Structure formats: C-alpha cells, structure tokens
Amino acid sequence: MQIIPAEFEPDPDALLGALGFEPGSDGADDFLAMLREGSKHARPRAAIGAERVEAADPATGRVVIGGIEFQSKLLAKNVAGLEAVWPFFLTCGREAYDWAQSITDPFERFLADEILQSALDAATVAFNRHFEEHIHGGKTGIMNPGSLPDWPIEQQRPLFDLFGAAPGEVGLCLTDAMLMLPNKSGSGIRFASENGFVNCRLCPRATCPNRRAEHDQTMAALAM
C-alpha cells in the first residue's frame, strides 16, 4: 500500500464564496484566520494498493481479493475477469481532525469542518493524479462500501483488513459502527471498467452532496 501525500493549498476566495462570507467582513476575517490555523495542521493523504482478484462469483456475490473475502453481487460483476484491482483510501488527515475536535464553538466547528472537507478534496485530487499518471490511464470504476445496499457499510471491515497497517500509519481507524475517523475520509476499490462505472448512477438519493453522476433507474434495475 503506497501512501500519497497531498499538497493543501486551499482557495480562500472560493471557500469564502461557498460559505457566503463577504470579503473584508468580520466573518470572512475570522474564517481566514481559522483557515490559516487549520492549514498548519492539514496533512491530507491518499493511499493505494494493487491486489489480485482470486474469486468473483456474480451468482453468489462471493469475491476474494488479496486473500480477503467480500460479499457483493455487484462487486463480483464488476471485477469478474479482472486480474487485479486497486483498493484505496483518502483522508483529510488525523492532525487536522484533532485540531477541529479541539474547537468547542458550534459555528466555528462547522467552519472547521469545511476546512477538513477542503483537505479531503486535496487528497482526492492527489490520488486521481497519481493514479492516472502512474497506474492506469484508461477508464475505471469505483465502488465504496456503504454507498449501495448491495455493498453495505459493514464491508468496510474486510476492506480495512485488505489495507493492512496503512490506515493506522496515518491515524485512520474504524468505529464500531464501521464509520471512518477522521470523518472526512473515503475508501473503496477502483477497477478497470470500459463503461466507467459510478456508484451514483445506481443510488436514488437525490440530496447527496457528493453525487458525481445522475441516477439511472434502468441501469440500477439491471445491476441488481
């Protein structure tokens, strides 16, 4: 598992605009001071590995990757016939998360959360750039545990087992509810896919802030 550090160079004007602060206002000045402080702690990272697909049975949903067993008919369909896949995780970094947790004012905690999201975005950019330049330049798909009923959040546990010691090395862990801490983190399996599979096309949740593609009801019906 290779750890990929990310540069954290947030755009202050873009963040101010997204939060609705007028440049030069007291609120904007307070947020920029928080951004400067948060930037001192931000260590966004990504990690990626390459693991062999040892079994993938779309009929039963049994998938074995790197010696670890998963259960998902859709994952089995997506990786059947592939020699290898790329498990990954992304995180804003434990250092920034601990800084945000030290803030007690609710509104300031909300602002800190936006800074953590910006750090996660930086990790995502670094991951995609590294992947496309050094690993695979063709079309790929991604599946994330918990994004679809067929691959529920409980599948985070075997995915973390596949990661080995890498999450702990950067302070990433799972709660008993299978949620990641820091909360501004992501994980999944990336795989070669000629149709560029995207979870979002199968998910009907219209209000999701992280939606990357429109829901496709026909595709959703065919996938399950």
Secondary structure, DSSP 4 states (H G I P E B T S, - for coil): -EEEE------HHHHHHHHTPPTTSHHHHHHHHHHHHHHHH---EEEE--EEEEEEETTTTEEEETTEEEE-HHHHHHHTT-SEEEEEEEES-HHHHHHHHT--SHHHHHHHHHHHHHHHHHHHHHHHHHHHHHT--S-EEEE-TTSBTTB-GGGHHHHHHHHTTHHHHTT-EE-TTS-EESSSEEEEEEEE-TT--BGGGG---TT-TT--S---HHHHHHH-
